[in-house]
Amino acid sequence: MSRRVLLLGATGTIGRATARALVRRGHEVVCVVRPKRRAVPDIPGTMVRTGDVTSPTSLAREVFRGERFDAVVSCLA
């Protein structure tokens, strides 16, 4: 069953591998990156959103956007 997954920390080695694995398994993956991050993950099958995970306002407005997710996966270091 396909799930909608919000992935935090997608720019790191583990985050990129996790994103690829989730996409291979048929999940819809939304990657969250920091606002001034230079390395944006270019992983086919994913969407990228910019937001500050330490800010509830940023999470609500720029990351979740009132949408529903089945899972949140954190690969933050």
C-alpha positions as CSV (number, residue, x, y, z in Angstrom):
1,M,0.0,0.0,0.0
2,S,1.4,3.4,-1.0
3,R,1.9,6.0,1.7
4,R,2.5,9.7,1.7
5,V,5.7,10.3,3.6
6,L,7.2,13.5,4.9
7,L,11.0,13.1,5.0
8,L,13.2,15.4,7.2
9,G,16.9,15.4,6.6
10,A,16.8,14.4,2.9
11,T,20.1,16.2,2.0
12,G,22.3,13.8,4.0
13,T,23.7,10.5,2.9
14,I,21.1,8.5,5.0
15,G,18.3,10.8,4.0
16,R,19.0,10.4,0.3
17,A,19.2,6.7,0.6
18,T,15.9,6.7,2.6
19,A,14.2,8.8,0.0
20,R,15.3,6.5,-2.8
21,A,14.2,3.4,-0.9
22,L,10.7,4.9,-0.2
23,V,10.2,5.9,-3.8
24,R,11.3,2.4,-5.0
25,R,8.6,1.0,-2.7
26,G,6.0,3.2,-4.4
27,H,5.5,5.8,-1.7
28,E,4.9,9.5,-2.4
29,V,7.8,11.3,-0.7
30,V,8.0,15.0,0.2
31,C,11.5,16.0,1.3
32,V,12.0,19.0,3.6
33,V,15.2,21.1,3.4
34,R,16.4,24.1,5.2
35,P,15.7,27.5,3.6
36,K,19.3,28.4,2.8
37,R,20.5,24.9,2.0
38,R,22.5,24.8,-1.2
39,A,22.3,21.1,-1.8
40,V,18.7,20.3,-2.7
41,P,18.1,16.6,-3.2
42,D,17.5,15.8,-6.9
43,I,15.8,12.4,-6.4
44,P,13.4,11.4,-9.1
45,G,9.9,10.8,-7.7
46,T,10.2,13.2,-4.7
47,M,9.0,16.7,-4.1
48,V,11.1,19.2,-2.2
49,R,9.7,21.8,0.3
50,T,11.7,24.4,2.1
51,G,11.1,25.0,5.8
52,D,12.5,25.4,9.2
53,V,11.8,22.3,11.3
54,T,12.5,24.2,14.5
55,S,9.7,26.6,13.8
56,P,6.0,25.5,14.3
57,T,4.9,28.4,12.1
58,S,7.2,27.3,9.3
59,L,6.2,23.7,9.6
60,A,2.5,24.5,9.4
61,R,2.8,27.1,6.6
62,E,5.7,25.9,4.4
63,V,5.9,22.2,5.0
64,F,2.6,20.6,6.0
65,R,0.5,23.3,4.2
66,G,-2.7,21.8,5.7
67,E,-2.1,18.5,3.9
68,R,-2.1,15.0,5.4
69,F,0.8,12.6,5.6
70,D,0.7,9.0,6.6
71,A,4.2,9.1,8.1
72,V,7.0,11.4,9.1
73,V,10.5,10.0,8.8
74,S,13.4,11.9,10.4
75,C,17.0,11.5,9.1
76,L,18.1,14.7,10.9
77,A,21.6,14.6,12.3
